[in-house]
Amino acid sequence: MSRLKLHFALALSALTHALFLLWPERTAEAPRAAPAPALQARLQTAPAAAVPRAAEPEPAEPLLKDTRSERTEPAPAPRPPAVVHAPRDATATAAAREQAQQKLNRHVFYPPEAIEQELEGEVTLRLLLDVSGRVIDAAVLAGSGHALLDRAALDAARQIGRIDAGGAREMLLPVVFRLD
């Protein structure tokens, strides 16, 4: 049934197109208006009094400029960045960092795709902790150069859960991906 509809539609389309192509043109058309005359333009020379005469033409500035010859004042020396010391309880102790590193290492896995591509690198993670030591945010502070490894390190950081950081609110932890 559907083939019959298709053939009928094709035949109807061909007939419609043929009618439009073969239809006789109208012979009794409305009279056309006479075409407007073409526009013509001429250039006229300016009167001699209107053109100012220069004694000598000014030398044009070169397109390429030698900037080495121009002397500029040296830029002021940049100020050293301000050092902000975090309160003592905001940074983790060495023991707390060691414990957090061990907990992170339990959750890190080497992605199989990275092993196949022989990718290696080191990712430095920044963990933000709430008052109870739970990881509330993890970010890549220094990437490995491979998004696959960076993602694996972030996934591991998000799975840590709670860390006994001794009241610290922020931790920096390295994650090293090396093939043996």
ABEGO torsion letter per residue (X at the ends): XAAAAAAAAAAAAAAAAAAAAABBBBABBBBBBBBBBBBBBBBBBBBAAABBBBABBBBBBBABBBAAABBBBBBBBBBBBBBBBBBAAABBBAAAAAAAAAAAAAABBBBAAAAAAGBBEBBBBBBBBBAAGBBABBBBABBAGBAAAAAAAAAAAAAAEBBBAGGBABBBBBBBBBBX
